């Protein structure tokens, strides 16, 4: 079986995998749930990825609009002291999280994913290309049976 041609053109270095995400992206097609049995919420989100500090970090600014105000996230993605690609996230409700890059080839061969230990358990967020343009983004929690998806977005260039 022939290997599929990559959709994303990655750059050099450990942060080069994030090059396809650089830019400003928006979504209105979402499946965002606050819990496993909660109904989907109507919302939109804009994600802006930029390089910072002489290309040693990629900065994500996510602006979530749930119709009643914005929820903001700033995340910094860089190489940690152990040489691993790591993210540090800070949100407008005063929370923060951090995690490391992980394999998510179960979602897509080109998926870029991070795994974090959260108060409720292990979480994974992942990005992968849409062959028709843009990218997919999901957030999942780890269960005994596998990954439980509770957020799913499709982004296009803004």
Residue frames as qw, qx, qy, qz and C-alpha x, y, z in Angstrom:
[[0.000, 0.890, 0.457, 0.000, 0.00, 0.00, 0.00],
 [0.416, 0.471, -0.021, 0.778, 1.43, 3.38, -1.01],
 [0.293, -0.449, -0.445, 0.717, 1.99, 5.97, 1.67],
 [0.155, 0.888, 0.428, 0.065, -0.34, 8.96, 1.34],
 [0.407, 0.452, -0.022, 0.793, 1.23, 12.23, 0.20],
 [0.263, -0.415, -0.497, 0.715, 1.50, 14.67, 3.12],
 [0.077, 0.851, 0.461, 0.240, -1.05, 17.49, 3.11],
 [0.288, -0.952, 0.020, 0.099, 0.89, 19.78, 5.44],
 [0.637, 0.533, -0.276, 0.483, 4.32, 21.18, 4.63],
 [0.668, -0.701, -0.126, 0.214, 6.26, 21.16, 7.87],
 [0.180, 0.913, -0.312, 0.190, 9.19, 23.44, 8.59],
 [0.606, 0.335, -0.607, 0.390, 12.58, 22.76, 10.10],
 [0.003, 0.330, -0.635, 0.698, 13.38, 22.02, 13.71],
 [0.055, -0.240, -0.915, 0.320, 11.24, 20.71, 16.52],
 [0.265, 0.517, 0.406, -0.705, 8.65, 23.49, 16.13],
 [0.131, 0.237, -0.605, -0.749, 8.53, 23.07, 12.34],
 [0.011, -0.327, -0.941, -0.091, 5.63, 20.64, 12.69],
 [0.054, 0.670, 0.536, -0.510, 3.52, 23.65, 13.74],
 [0.103, -0.229, 0.357, 0.900, 4.26, 25.68, 10.58],
 [0.072, -0.368, -0.758, -0.533, 1.00, 24.65, 8.85],
 [0.244, -0.713, -0.631, 0.186, -0.94, 26.24, 11.73],
 [0.261, -0.318, -0.054, 0.910, 0.73, 29.67, 11.50],
 [0.093, -0.305, -0.464, -0.826, -1.93, 32.24, 10.63],
 [0.368, 0.046, 0.421, -0.828, -5.40, 33.31, 11.70],
 [0.213, -0.160, -0.921, -0.286, -8.16, 30.70, 11.58],
 [0.455, -0.059, 0.279, -0.844, -11.87, 30.77, 12.34],
 [0.125, -0.175, -0.968, -0.128, -14.66, 28.27, 12.87],
 [0.522, -0.102, 0.125, -0.838, -18.41, 28.32, 13.13],
 [0.840, -0.022, -0.464, -0.280, -18.93, 24.58, 12.62],
 [0.028, -0.455, 0.753, -0.475, -18.50, 23.16, 16.08],
 [0.779, -0.350, -0.492, -0.169, -19.47, 20.30, 18.30],
 [0.154, 0.397, -0.580, 0.695, -18.60, 21.63, 21.74],
 [0.695, -0.507, -0.461, -0.216, -19.98, 19.90, 24.81],
 [0.214, -0.696, 0.455, -0.513, -19.40, 20.68, 28.46],
 [0.526, -0.279, 0.757, -0.271, -19.86, 17.04, 29.42],
 [0.141, -0.060, 0.938, 0.311, -20.42, 13.59, 27.85],
 [0.119, 0.532, 0.837, 0.055, -24.22, 13.89, 27.85],
 [0.038, 0.636, 0.191, -0.747, -24.52, 17.68, 27.50],
 [0.589, 0.719, 0.367, 0.047, -26.10, 19.15, 24.35],
 [0.585, 0.222, 0.154, 0.765, -23.78, 20.90, 21.86],
 [0.125, -0.746, -0.217, 0.618, -23.22, 24.60, 22.49],
 [0.497, 0.783, 0.225, 0.299, -23.52, 27.26, 19.79],
 [0.402, -0.788, 0.166, 0.436, -20.26, 29.16, 19.65],
 [0.680, 0.695, -0.111, 0.206, -17.48, 30.35, 17.40],
 [0.688, -0.583, 0.189, 0.389, -13.73, 30.47, 17.85],
 [0.491, 0.831, -0.234, 0.118, -10.81, 32.28, 16.28],
 [0.835, -0.391, 0.171, 0.346, -7.31, 30.82, 16.64],
 [0.364, 0.893, -0.251, 0.085, -4.22, 32.82, 15.78],
 [0.887, -0.249, 0.114, 0.371, -0.82, 31.14, 15.69],
 [0.286, 0.920, -0.231, 0.138, 2.31, 33.32, 15.48],
 [0.799, 0.076, -0.320, 0.503, 6.01, 32.83, 15.98],
 [0.293, -0.936, 0.045, -0.192, 7.65, 34.69, 18.86],
 [0.540, -0.737, 0.393, 0.106, 10.98, 35.30, 20.57],
 [0.117, 0.620, -0.696, -0.341, 13.19, 34.68, 17.52],
 [0.746, 0.150, -0.518, -0.390, 11.13, 31.66, 16.50],
 [0.132, 0.217, -0.899, 0.356, 11.77, 29.82, 19.78],
 [0.286, 0.292, 0.762, -0.502, 8.02, 29.73, 20.54],
 [0.154, -0.370, -0.639, -0.657, 4.72, 29.50, 18.74],
 [0.167, 0.140, 0.515, -0.829, 2.04, 31.55, 20.44],
 [0.127, -0.453, -0.807, -0.358, -1.63, 30.62, 20.21],
 [0.241, 0.096, 0.329, -0.908, -4.35, 33.18, 20.99],
 [0.119, -0.375, -0.879, -0.268, -7.77, 31.49, 21.04],
 [0.259, 0.027, 0.207, -0.943, -10.87, 33.68, 21.30],
 [0.055, -0.348, -0.933, -0.067, -14.01, 31.70, 22.09],
 [0.315, -0.063, 0.029, -0.947, -17.39, 33.44, 21.69],
 [0.005, -0.279, -0.952, 0.124, -20.30, 31.68, 23.34],
 [0.094, -0.647, -0.563, -0.505, -22.70, 34.53, 22.50],
 [0.438, -0.861, -0.249, -0.069, -22.48, 36.10, 25.92],
 [0.264, -0.891, 0.362, 0.067, -18.88, 37.20, 26.01],
 [0.643, 0.565, -0.514, 0.064, -15.42, 36.02, 25.12],
 [0.849, -0.462, 0.234, 0.100, -13.29, 33.34, 26.74],
 [0.395, 0.819, -0.415, 0.012, -9.60, 33.79, 25.95],
 [0.915, -0.274, 0.187, 0.230, -6.64, 31.47, 25.93],
 [0.271, 0.835, -0.478, -0.024, -2.98, 32.28, 25.38],
 [0.953, -0.183, 0.208, 0.119, -0.72, 29.28, 24.91],
 [0.090, 0.813, -0.554, -0.157, 3.01, 29.16, 24.38],
 [0.989, 0.094, 0.109, 0.040, 4.52, 26.20, 22.58],
 [0.181, 0.825, -0.532, 0.052, 8.27, 25.66, 22.78],
 [0.779, 0.155, -0.580, 0.180, 10.99, 23.18, 23.59],
 [0.642, -0.746, 0.047, -0.170, 11.35, 22.42, 27.30],
 [0.247, -0.756, 0.606, -0.032, 14.52, 21.63, 29.27],
 [0.710, -0.116, 0.694, 0.022, 14.20, 17.95, 28.36],
 [0.057, -0.257, 0.684, 0.680, 14.15, 18.76, 24.63],
 [0.171, 0.450, 0.872, 0.090, 10.44, 17.93, 24.22],
 [0.123, -0.356, -0.310, -0.873, 7.89, 20.15, 22.51],
 [0.185, -0.402, -0.734, 0.515, 5.75, 21.48, 25.38],
 [0.094, -0.622, -0.337, -0.700, 2.77, 23.82, 25.71],
 [0.171, -0.283, -0.577, 0.747, 1.86, 26.19, 28.53],
 [0.113, -0.558, -0.574, -0.590, -1.73, 27.50, 28.42],
 [0.066, -0.245, -0.491, 0.834, -3.34, 30.35, 30.38],
 [0.042, -0.559, -0.711, -0.423, -7.05, 31.22, 30.21],
 [0.111, -0.483, -0.011, -0.868, -9.17, 34.25, 31.03],
 [0.718, -0.565, -0.243, -0.325, -10.87, 32.41, 33.91],
 [0.324, -0.773, 0.493, -0.235, -7.52, 32.22, 35.70],
 [0.940, -0.130, 0.316, 0.008, -6.79, 28.56, 34.94],
 [0.240, 0.721, -0.606, -0.234, -3.69, 27.12, 33.33],
 [0.960, -0.016, 0.278, -0.019, -2.44, 23.82, 32.01],
 [0.124, 0.714, -0.632, -0.276, 0.62, 22.38, 30.37],
 [0.920, 0.063, 0.380, -0.070, 1.50, 19.27, 28.46],
 [0.267, -0.481, 0.678, 0.488, 3.81, 17.65, 25.93],
 [0.557, 0.382, -0.466, -0.571, 3.55, 16.65, 22.33],
 [0.588, -0.082, 0.785, -0.178, 2.20, 13.14, 21.82],
 [0.010, -0.016, 0.853, 0.521, 1.31, 10.71, 19.07],
 [0.534, 0.359, 0.439, -0.627, -2.20, 10.93, 17.65],
 [0.135, 0.243, -0.766, -0.580, -1.78, 8.90, 14.48],
 [0.165, 0.361, 0.910, -0.122, -5.03, 7.15, 15.44],
 [0.268, 0.731, 0.321, -0.539, -6.75, 10.39, 14.33],
 [0.610, 0.791, -0.038, -0.029, -4.68, 11.16, 11.23],
 [0.868, 0.078, -0.047, 0.488, -1.11, 10.38, 10.10],
 [0.361, 0.470, -0.078, 0.802, -0.21, 14.09, 10.23],
 [0.460, -0.809, -0.321, -0.176, -1.95, 14.92, 13.51],
 [0.259, 0.406, -0.460, 0.746, -0.20, 17.30, 15.90],
 [0.647, -0.600, -0.402, -0.243, -1.32, 16.54, 19.44],
 [0.061, 0.466, -0.583, 0.663, -0.55, 17.46, 23.02],
 [0.662, -0.418, -0.620, -0.039, -1.41, 15.51, 26.15],
 [0.053, -0.510, 0.387, -0.766, -1.89, 17.10, 29.57],
 [0.350, -0.318, -0.822, 0.317, -2.71, 15.98, 33.08],
 [0.264, -0.491, -0.120, -0.821, -5.78, 17.94, 34.17],
 [0.357, -0.242, 0.607, -0.668, -7.63, 17.92, 37.51],
 [0.834, 0.113, 0.192, -0.505, -10.25, 15.59, 35.95],
 [0.878, 0.009, 0.452, 0.157, -7.65, 13.30, 34.33],
 [0.422, -0.209, 0.542, 0.696, -5.68, 13.03, 31.09],
 [0.478, 0.768, 0.245, -0.350, -6.70, 15.24, 28.17],
 [0.526, -0.024, 0.540, 0.656, -5.53, 15.42, 24.58],
 [0.384, 0.789, 0.106, -0.468, -5.92, 18.22, 22.05],
 [0.584, -0.031, 0.636, 0.503, -5.09, 17.55, 18.43],
 [0.372, 0.707, -0.118, -0.589, -4.92, 19.30, 15.07],
 [0.539, -0.016, 0.737, 0.408, -4.82, 17.63, 11.65],
 [0.101, 0.244, -0.392, -0.881, -5.27, 18.78, 8.06],
 [0.643, 0.493, 0.478, -0.339, -8.52, 18.73, 6.16],
 [0.531, 0.045, 0.620, 0.576, -7.63, 17.63, 2.66],
 [0.232, 0.745, 0.513, 0.357, -10.18, 20.16, 1.30],
 [0.158, 0.610, -0.112, 0.769, -8.58, 23.05, 3.23],
 [0.482, -0.661, 0.188, -0.543, -8.24, 24.17, 6.80],
 [0.296, 0.227, -0.878, 0.298, -7.80, 21.84, 9.72],
 [0.695, -0.497, -0.461, -0.239, -9.65, 19.83, 12.33],
 [0.025, 0.433, -0.607, 0.666, -9.24, 20.42, 16.07],
 [0.732, -0.419, -0.482, -0.238, -10.46, 18.17, 18.88],
 [0.171, -0.495, 0.646, -0.555, -10.22, 17.96, 22.64],
 [0.804, -0.143, -0.536, -0.213, -10.63, 14.54, 24.22],
 [0.479, -0.591, 0.528, -0.377, -10.46, 13.02, 27.68],
 [0.360, 0.272, -0.892, -0.030, -8.90, 9.63, 28.31],
 [0.795, -0.254, 0.191, -0.517, -11.19, 6.87, 29.57],
 [0.601, -0.268, 0.753, -0.003, -10.69, 3.17, 30.22],
 [0.735, 0.444, 0.513, 0.010, -12.21, 2.50, 26.78],
 [0.557, 0.342, 0.311, 0.690, -10.09, 5.06, 24.90],
 [0.128, -0.061, -0.028, 0.990, -10.56, 8.72, 24.02],
 [0.094, 0.715, 0.675, -0.153, -13.86, 10.53, 24.66],
 [0.247, 0.258, 0.254, 0.899, -14.26, 13.50, 22.31],
 [0.057, -0.723, -0.587, 0.360, -16.10, 16.50, 23.71],
 [0.136, 0.807, -0.062, -0.572, -14.91, 19.30, 21.44],
 [0.608, 0.185, 0.599, 0.488, -14.63, 19.18, 17.66],
 [0.190, 0.819, 0.027, -0.540, -14.02, 22.16, 15.39],
 [0.693, 0.368, 0.382, 0.487, -13.18, 22.70, 11.72],
 [0.173, -0.767, 0.031, 0.618, -11.08, 25.80, 10.99],
 [0.611, 0.613, 0.293, 0.407, -10.58, 27.78, 7.79],
 [0.415, 0.035, -0.043, 0.908, -8.32, 30.75, 7.14],
 [0.003, -0.746, -0.463, 0.478, -9.91, 33.93, 8.46]]
